[in-house]
């Protein structure tokens, strides 16, 4: 993807929706800066890029982002502050906020807005000073919407940070007994999100939070019919996207609402789903319920992030070129060494020269395929979700439409087309395992040549490369080469584990790899290792709010524990396995994973001669 593609996507989305440059850029940057971004003459930093796409109702998470280590550190600092707030560790949050403020990169309206927001939350929660908190929330919102007043939502374009502030302001006004007005404003906000956030990947981050607040107010007013409809819709948006941020809180409210509305059958089902989710969190000692009003600001992370220094070093080592030769006529060898170690950020011009010499195709922002419009990226994401859910016919139909829109000029597009043809033909049983494997290996070679001869654990893999390697491992295993398949999956997982980047920024592909690795280790009789992988994966899935993976790993763990009992001729894990299967059955239904739901249900009935939800216990909340 060319560097000006980010600007091109913004320009197309903006003009298609008849949004002026002034309206989009208001409070974020100057019109001149936005114009330069759209023309490809300037690359926005990640905070500005995120805000621009969010105001357009689209998700920036469809882009792979390449950051210098100092920028990644700043991004992570925000996450650490939000985590401290979620855990009610206000002393740590305040300490981290001071560190954030003193970083020289923290300049401009977006950073000022974040500082005011966090400071306001500390006033709200730690000091119980609602008036001071409200003043700061309003000031924070005016950093990017200088002329905005609470209640004037018509015609506005809002980023996630601005929506969070709207919610914090609403909670503050509610504390000041302005509940009726808050209900009106929240209804307007939800209408805005429904109409303005047309990308499901971004809507799932904001709609459930706004709905959660409004549902709570509906319940206080005794309006349980409206509460039921809104709560169910918010839960559906979360589960349809495999996300569990705030899901337990919504399920807890939903149980209360269904009880009030006399819907006993539905209430029982939701209770079982909530109990299953709570028990998983409890077993892995991870907090899930919103411990305070303002914990609602927690965000769902989806981005794929890479470090410039790591990428340069990994590619340099792979092609066996010295720092001296690589840096020649570009920069001093010492400067390259500091870039690779993360102690220095390369100038854009130097990065381009180094990347060109190494044959690196990545720019600051990348898409896994070269696309003319953002719609193509949304269709690709839908296809990925269909494949995950084994909806092969739907995936095939969507792929055939997408294929007509893609050019086969770039290696990334050639790779994607080859990969999809192979996987869809194989799933439809139009080609055999060995043929599919050859096609997968050919697809991989478009961007990763001679993959068998290099140390994959030292590579920086794109999301697409990881998906293809995962499929190669599956097909390799199916041809009877168990050890080779396990080695591939271990190498891919190590490539992510060896990075300085937190695993949450590559969680989708990493969890897919661990899913197959846990199964293959069990089939290879490495039972303890399989259990270890399942535990690691479940913990990460909870941390990253990837609820669609939970039932699969819980099932793998249960089956492996059964194998341990069989090997040792014991019944130590029988009760535990029953519970795990029941949880997997309930959670797979909740997270709309019909394949896992059917497999677990049939297996449980065959083994225990009863339904998987017969004895699943609810709990007191």
DOVO-154369 format. One record per residue (C-alpha): x, y, z; residue number from 1; residue in one letter. Coordinates in pm, whole numbers, m for minus. Example, Ala and Ser with C-alpha at 12.3 -4.5 7.8 and 13.67 -1.06 7.14 Angstrom:
<sites>
east:north:up:seq:type
1230:m450:780:1:A
1367:m106:714:2:S
</sites>
This chain:
<sites>
east:north:up:seq:type
0:0:0:1:X
134:341:m94:2:X
169:604:175:3:X
m85:832:12:4:X
m350:557:32:5:X
m446:664:384:6:X
m519:1012:251:7:X
m700:868:m47:8:X
m930:660:173:9:X
m1008:965:388:10:X
m1075:1177:77:11:X
m1309:921:m80:12:X
m1504:862:242:13:X
m1529:1236:311:14:X
m1648:1337:m37:15:X
m1884:1040:m69:16:X
m2062:1159:246:17:X
m2054:1524:137:18:X
m1842:1629:434:19:X
m1626:1937:396:20:X
m1261:1943:497:21:X
m1340:2210:754:22:X
m1612:2003:919:23:X
m1401:1686:936:24:X
m1084:1854:1058:25:X
m1250:2089:1311:26:X
m1052:2079:1633:27:X
m827:1798:1512:28:X
m599:1976:1266:29:X
m603:2266:1021:30:X
m779:2241:684:31:X
m436:2278:523:32:X
m305:1979:719:33:X
m602:1763:618:34:X
m557:1869:258:35:X
m192:1762:268:36:X
m292:1429:425:37:X
m547:1365:151:38:X
m291:1453:m117:39:X
m35:1215:36:40:X
204:1497:125:41:X
174:1434:500:42:X
133:1122:710:43:X
m90:1170:1018:44:X
19:1026:1352:45:X
m191:739:1485:46:X
m402:953:1719:47:X
m504:1190:1439:48:X
m558:906:1191:49:X
m786:725:1436:50:X
m992:1037:1506:51:X
m1039:1119:1135:52:X
m1162:771:1047:53:X
m1387:753:1352:54:X
m1549:1085:1265:55:X
m1621:931:925:56:X
m1786:636:1103:57:X
m1518:391:991:58:X
m1265:179:1177:59:X
m893:254:1154:60:X
m833:m103:1273:61:X
m836:m232:916:62:X
m491:m82:872:63:X
m164:m235:987:64:X
28:44:1160:65:X
405:81:1165:66:X
528:285:1464:67:X
857:410:1600:68:X
917:279:1950:69:X
860:619:2115:70:X
518:646:1948:71:X
426:293:2053:72:X
535:374:2410:73:X
305:677:2412:74:X
15:471:2276:75:X
74:202:2541:76:X
95:462:2817:77:X
m265:557:2744:78:X
m370:193:2773:79:X
m187:159:3106:80:X
m367:467:3240:81:X
m707:333:3130:82:X
m627:m6:3288:83:X
m535:161:3619:84:X
m864:354:3612:85:X
m1058:32:3540:86:X
m893:m138:3837:87:X
m968:163:4061:88:X
m596:218:4117:89:X
m625:596:4110:90:X
m281:662:4262:91:X
m117:469:3978:92:X
m341:636:3719:93:X
m240:980:3847:94:X
130:884:3846:95:X
108:752:3490:96:X
m83:1061:3378:97:X
195:1287:3507:98:X
451:1078:3316:99:X
235:1105:3004:100:X
206:1483:3034:101:X
584:1524:3060:102:X
653:1341:2734:103:X
759:1592:2472:104:X
535:1427:2209:105:X
221:1508:2414:106:X
130:1830:2238:107:X
m183:1938:2058:108:X
m556:1916:2112:109:X
m585:1536:2112:110:X
m331:1493:2391:111:X
m474:1784:2590:112:X
m817:1624:2556:113:X
m694:1290:2691:114:X
m524:1453:2990:115:X
m837:1651:3081:116:X
m1054:1341:3045:117:X
m840:1131:3279:118:X
m805:1419:3526:119:X
m1184:1455:3526:120:X
m1229:1082:3592:121:X
m995:1110:3890:122:X
m1209:1399:4023:123:X
m1526:1196:3963:124:X
m1413:866:4116:125:X
m1127:936:4355:126:X
m1217:1280:4487:127:X
m1596:1259:4442:128:X
m1596:1612:4302:129:X
m1865:1591:4035:130:X
m1866:1966:3959:131:X
m1491:1972:3896:132:X
m1512:1652:3692:133:X
m1791:1791:3476:134:X
m1596:2111:3415:135:X
m1298:1909:3293:136:X
m1507:1678:3073:137:X
m1668:1980:2905:138:X
m1327:2144:2861:139:X
m1188:1821:2716:140:X
m1466:1800:2459:141:X
m1410:2161:2360:142:X
m1046:2079:2278:143:X
m1171:1928:1953:144:X
m1526:2069:1936:145:X
m1463:2428:2048:146:X
m1815:2562:1988:147:X
m2008:2257:2104:148:X
m2268:2267:2380:149:X
m2427:1969:2554:150:X
m2744:1887:2367:151:X
m2624:2012:2027:152:X
m2556:1680:1853:153:X
m2711:1752:1515:154:X
m2450:1802:1245:155:X
m2158:1691:1463:156:X
m1892:1435:1369:157:X
m1766:1244:1672:158:X
m1457:1029:1736:159:X
m1449:757:2002:160:X
m1280:990:2250:161:X
m1552:1251:2192:162:X
m1825:991:2241:163:X
m1658:874:2565:164:X
m1661:1234:2685:165:X
m2028:1268:2590:166:X
m2100:963:2809:167:X
m1893:1096:3098:168:X
m2073:1430:3076:169:X
m2407:1248:3074:170:X
m2315:1053:3388:171:X
m2207:1374:3559:172:X
m2534:1550:3478:173:X
m2726:1245:3601:174:X
m2544:1280:3934:175:X
m2677:1635:3942:176:X
m3036:1503:3910:177:X
m3081:1590:3542:178:X
m3181:1235:3451:179:X
m3463:1323:3209:180:X
m3239:1548:3002:181:X
m2964:1284:3004:182:X
m3206:1020:2871:183:X
m3301:1249:2583:184:X
m2934:1317:2499:185:X
m2837:950:2518:186:X
m3118:858:2281:187:X
m2988:1121:2039:188:X
m2635:982:2074:189:X
m2748:625:2004:190:X
m2935:746:1696:191:X
m2616:924:1585:192:X
m2408:608:1632:193:X
m2662:395:1445:194:X
m2661:630:1146:195:X
m2306:765:1156:196:X
m2102:459:1250:197:X
m2169:238:949:198:X
m1867:15:1014:199:X
m1959:m271:1251:200:X
m1598:m299:1367:201:X
m1618:53:1507:202:X
m1985:58:1608:203:X
m1922:m234:1846:204:X
m1683:m12:2043:205:X
m1935:264:2117:206:X
m2297:148:2075:207:X
m2299:m101:2367:208:X
m2148:158:2605:209:X
m2410:420:2522:210:X
m2685:157:2535:211:X
m2563:31:2874:212:X
m2603:376:3030:213:X
m2943:437:2874:214:X
m3069:92:2976:215:X
m2969:164:3337:216:X
m3166:489:3328:217:X
m3467:312:3170:218:X
m3459:57:3453:219:X
m3449:331:3718:220:X
m3757:484:3556:221:X
m3931:144:3536:222:X
m3938:148:3155:223:X
m3845:m221:3119:224:X
m3993:m272:2772:225:X
m3767:m10:2613:226:X
m3480:m138:2826:227:X
m3527:m492:2695:228:X
m3518:m396:2327:229:X
m3212:m175:2364:230:X
m3022:m416:2588:231:X
m3082:m707:2352:232:X
m2961:m505:2057:233:X
m2643:m401:2239:234:X
m2572:m764:2334:235:X
m2631:m871:1975:236:X
m2384:m615:1839:237:X
m2118:m739:2082:238:X
m2170:m1111:2025:239:X
m2205:m1078:1646:240:X
m1859:m924:1644:241:X
m1709:m1172:1892:242:X
m1647:m899:2152:243:X
m1704:m926:2529:244:X
m1613:m577:2658:245:X
m1901:m490:2890:246:X
m2094:m802:2787:247:X
m2129:m940:3142:248:X
m2266:m604:3263:249:X
m2525:m603:2985:250:X
m2620:m966:3049:251:X
m2662:m888:3417:252:X
m2898:m601:3332:253:X
m3078:m821:3077:254:X
m3150:m1088:3340:255:X
m3310:m824:3564:256:X
m3512:m683:3274:257:X
m3639:m1023:3156:258:X
m3741:m1105:3511:259:X
m3939:m781:3536:260:X
m4102:m849:3199:261:X
m4198:m1205:3298:262:X
m3994:m1380:3028:263:X
m3888:m1679:3237:264:X
m3762:m1910:2960:265:X
m3542:m1645:2804:266:X
m3424:m1529:3146:267:X
m3308:m1882:3234:268:X
m3111:m1909:2911:269:X
m2940:m1572:2963:270:X
m2863:m1665:3326:271:X
m2683:m1976:3206:272:X
m2483:m1777:2952:273:X
m2388:m1518:3211:274:X
m2291:m1787:3462:275:X
m2068:m1953:3203:276:X
m1893:m1626:3124:277:X
m1848:m1532:3490:278:X
m1700:m1872:3574:279:X
m1437:m1843:3303:280:X
m1333:m1499:3428:281:X
m1329:m1628:3784:282:X
m1110:m1929:3699:283:X
m851:m1708:3529:284:X
m874:m1435:3793:285:X
m952:m1153:3551:286:X
m1185:m866:3640:287:X
m1467:m818:3394:288:X
m1753:m619:3546:289:X
m1741:m240:3535:290:X
m1621:m160:3891:291:X
m1719:207:3863:292:X
m1929:441:3649:293:X
m1635:569:3446:294:X
m1490:223:3370:295:X
m1720:238:3070:296:X
m1439:414:2881:297:X
m1257:78:2836:298:X
m1195:22:2464:299:X
m1178:m289:2251:300:X
m834:m312:2082:301:X
m820:m446:1726:302:X
m519:m281:1561:303:X
m225:m469:1411:304:X
81:m270:1521:305:X
445:m324:1422:306:X
769:m154:1528:307:X
990:3:1261:308:X
1313:m107:1429:309:X
1203:m469:1467:310:X
1082:m484:1107:311:X
1408:m345:968:312:X
1626:m572:1180:313:X
1427:m888:1104:314:X
1442:m828:729:315:X
1809:m730:739:316:X
1901:m1053:921:317:X
1689:m1261:683:318:X
1864:m1127:371:319:X
2203:m1142:551:320:X
2319:m785:501:321:X
2533:m598:752:322:X
2430:m272:916:323:X
2720:m101:741:324:X
2609:m212:393:325:X
2242:m144:458:326:X
2302:207:593:327:X
2551:306:322:328:X
2456:643:163:329:X
2144:657:384:330:X
2261:713:741:331:X
2547:621:972:332:X
2572:256:1076:333:X
2547:374:1436:334:X
2217:547:1356:335:X
2081:228:1199:336:X
2185:35:1509:337:X
1991:280:1729:338:X
1690:256:1496:339:X
1688:m123:1519:340:X
1714:m115:1898:341:X
1427:135:1921:342:X
1639:412:2069:343:X
1588:633:1766:344:X
1304:692:1521:345:X
1405:704:1152:346:X
1309:1001:939:347:X
1044:909:684:348:X
1291:959:400:349:X
1549:731:565:350:X
1288:466:641:351:X
1174:466:278:352:X
1535:426:158:353:X
1609:143:404:354:X
1278:m32:330:355:X
1343:m3:m44:356:X
1689:m157:m12:357:X
1549:m447:193:358:X
1246:m496:m30:359:X
1002:m414:252:360:X
660:m330:112:361:X
523:m184:437:362:X
456:188:468:363:X
345:365:786:364:X
m14:252:725:365:X
m92:m65:530:366:X
m381:m281:425:367:X
m341:m654:370:368:X
m469:m603:16:369:X
m448:m301:m211:370:X
m800:m165:m236:371:X
m949:128:m422:372:X
m1223:186:m167:373:X
m1286:123:201:374:X
m1587:m93:108:375:X
m1349:m358:m22:376:X
m1177:m374:317:377:X
m1513:m416:491:378:X
m1608:m699:254:379:X
m1274:m871:320:380:X
m1335:m853:695:381:X
m1681:m1007:646:382:X
m1526:m1293:450:383:X
m1270:m1353:727:384:X
m1552:m1375:981:385:X
m1747:m1616:760:386:X
m1445:m1844:729:387:X
m1395:m1837:1107:388:X
m1759:m1942:1150:389:X
m1734:m2208:876:390:X
m1993:m2029:661:391:X
m1828:m2147:341:392:X
m2112:m2083:95:393:X
m2156:m1724:215:394:X
m1780:m1669:211:395:X
m1761:m1799:m146:396:X
m2040:m1569:m268:397:X
m1881:m1264:m103:398:X
m1538:m1357:m234:399:X
m1662:m1382:m593:400:X
m1802:m1028:m565:401:X
m1477:m904:m409:402:X
m1262:m1072:m672:403:X
m1416:m857:m945:404:X
m1311:m542:m760:405:X
m948:m637:m694:406:X
m657:m588:m931:407:X
m394:m863:m935:408:X
m104:m622:m982:409:X
46:m627:m633:410:X
201:m927:m460:411:X
m37:m879:m166:412:X
m341:m902:m392:413:X
m201:m1199:m582:414:X
m134:m1366:m251:415:X
m485:m1301:m119:416:X
m656:m1424:m436:417:X
m443:m1741:m446:418:X
m502:m1807:m75:419:X
m878:m1762:m100:420:X
m909:m1978:m412:421:X
m720:m2257:m235:422:X
m908:m2245:95:423:X
m1255:m2213:m60:424:X
m1197:m2486:m317:425:X
m1058:m2713:m47:426:X
m1349:m2648:191:427:X
m1590:m2720:m97:428:X
m1397:m3048:m164:429:X
m1312:m2943:m518:430:X
m941:m3007:m458:431:X
m751:m3250:m238:432:X
m526:m3183:61:433:X
m195:m3205:m126:434:X
m314:m2977:m407:435:X
m447:m2724:m156:436:X
m115:m2735:31:437:X
83:m2661:m285:438:X
m147:m2370:m366:439:X
m110:m2230:m13:440:X
268:m2251:m32:441:X
264:m2076:m369:442:X
44:m1800:m224:443:X
283:m1750:67:444:X
581:m1712:m167:445:X
443:m1390:m312:446:X
565:m1209:2:447:X
765:m1469:197:448:X
997:m1661:m33:449:X
1168:m1982:75:450:X
976:m1988:402:451:X
1102:m2341:475:452:X
1463:m2223:471:453:X
1428:m1928:709:454:X
1361:m1902:1082:455:X
993:m1806:1094:456:X
1023:m1731:1465:457:X
1252:m1439:1375:458:X
1024:m1297:1104:459:X
781:m1009:1135:460:X
471:m1162:979:461:X
179:m975:827:462:X
m170:m1081:931:463:X
m221:m1240:590:464:X
105:m1436:609:465:X
8:m1567:953:466:X
m332:m1681:823:467:X
m168:m1863:531:468:X
93:m2030:753:469:X
m190:m2141:983:470:X
m362:m2305:686:471:X
m36:m2460:567:472:X
3:m2616:912:473:X
m354:m2752:900:474:X
m298:m2909:557:475:X
45:m3039:658:476:X
m112:m3208:960:477:X
m387:m3357:741:478:X
m122:m3519:521:479:X
11:m3701:828:480:X
309:m3475:896:481:X
225:m3400:1259:482:X
567:m3284:1373:483:X
612:m3047:1078:484:X
268:m2892:1137:485:X
339:m2840:1507:486:X
680:m2688:1425:487:X
519:m2437:1186:488:X
261:m2330:1443:489:X
520:m2304:1720:490:X
743:m2090:1497:491:X
458:m1854:1406:492:X
352:m1818:1770:493:X
716:m1753:1871:494:X
744:m1478:1609:495:X
474:m1286:1798:496:X
597:m1379:2145:497:X
951:m1259:2062:498:X
829:m912:1963:499:X
828:m606:2190:500:X
471:m548:2073:501:X
204:m666:2316:502:X
26:m979:2190:503:X
m308:m799:2209:504:X
m214:m611:1891:505:X
m192:m939:1697:506:X
m445:m1137:1896:507:X
m667:m1264:1612:508:X
m396:m1444:1414:509:X
m207:m1547:1729:510:X
m519:m1707:1883:511:X
m601:m1885:1556:512:X
m252:m2036:1557:513:X
m282:m2141:1923:514:X
m623:m2296:1854:515:X
m474:m2543:1608:516:X
m154:m2587:1808:517:X
m350:m2697:2116:518:X
m544:m2954:1910:519:X
m237:m3094:1736:520:X
m36:m3122:2056:521:X
m321:m3323:2206:522:X
m337:m3550:1900:523:X
40:m3591:1922:524:X
0:m3703:2285:525:X
170:m3388:2422:526:X
m117:m3346:2665:527:X
37:m3117:2928:528:X
170:m2888:2656:529:X
m178:m2873:2500:530:X
m332:m2772:2835:531:X
m67:m2503:2878:532:X
m151:m2358:2534:533:X
m525:m2359:2611:534:X
m473:m2174:2940:535:X
m246:m1918:2775:536:X
m497:m1863:2494:537:X
m803:m1833:2720:538:X
m625:m1575:2934:539:X
m529:m1371:2626:540:X
m880:m1402:2478:541:X
m1023:m1262:2803:542:X
m764:m985:2815:543:X
m834:m887:2453:544:X
m1212:m941:2483:545:X
m1216:m1201:2202:546:X
m1518:m1396:2322:547:X
m1555:m1590:1998:548:X
m1242:m1792:2085:549:X
m1340:m1892:2439:550:X
m1567:m2188:2366:551:X
m1315:m2341:2127:552:X
m1026:m2336:2372:553:X
m1246:m2451:2660:554:X
m1355:m2746:2444:555:X
m994:m2828:2353:556:X
m895:m2815:2720:557:X
m1183:m3041:2826:558:X
m1103:m3301:2562:559:X
m734:m3299:2659:560:X
m818:m3344:3028:561:X
m1035:m3640:2931:562:X
m736:m3787:2750:563:X
m522:m3747:3064:564:X
m784:m3938:3266:565:X
m794:m4209:3001:566:X
m415:m4240:2993:567:X
m395:m4263:3373:568:X
m716:m4466:3412:569:X
m853:m4210:3656:570:X
m1163:m3993:3692:571:X
m989:m3689:3837:572:X
m1116:m3448:3571:573:X
m1461:m3592:3494:574:X
m1656:m3326:3686:575:X
m1430:m3047:3550:576:X
m1469:m3168:3192:577:X
m1847:m3176:3225:578:X
m1843:m2817:3346:579:X
m1612:m2709:3063:580:X
m1831:m2870:2797:581:X
m2138:m2705:2947:582:X
m1962:m2368:2947:583:X
m1844:m2414:2588:584:X
m2195:m2511:2480:585:X
m2351:m2206:2642:586:X
m2080:m1960:2534:587:X
m2075:m2082:2173:588:X
m2448:m2012:2153:589:X
m2403:m1670:2314:590:X
m2116:m1577:2077:591:X
m2300:m1708:1767:592:X
m2061:m1992:1687:593:X
m2304:m2258:1554:594:X
m2027:m2497:1446:595:X
m1877:m2529:1795:596:X
m2224:m2528:1955:597:X
m2334:m2821:1740:598:X
m2012:m3022:1788:599:X
m2006:m2978:2167:600:X
m2380:m3045:2201:601:X
m2367:m3368:2001:602:X
m2053:m3492:2177:603:X
m2191:m3418:2523:604:X
m2521:m3593:2451:605:X
m2343:m3897:2311:606:X
m2104:m3920:2608:607:X
m2337:m3832:2897:608:X
m2678:m3913:2747:609:X
m2822:m3570:2830:610:X
m2827:m3214:2697:611:X
m2521:m2998:2765:612:X
m2735:m2736:2940:613:X
m2918:m2980:3168:614:X
m2716:m2922:3483:615:X
m2526:m2601:3418:616:X
m2559:m2401:3735:617:X
m2637:m2033:3757:618:X
m2488:m1823:4031:619:X
m2574:m1531:4255:620:X
m2459:m1207:4100:621:X
</sites>
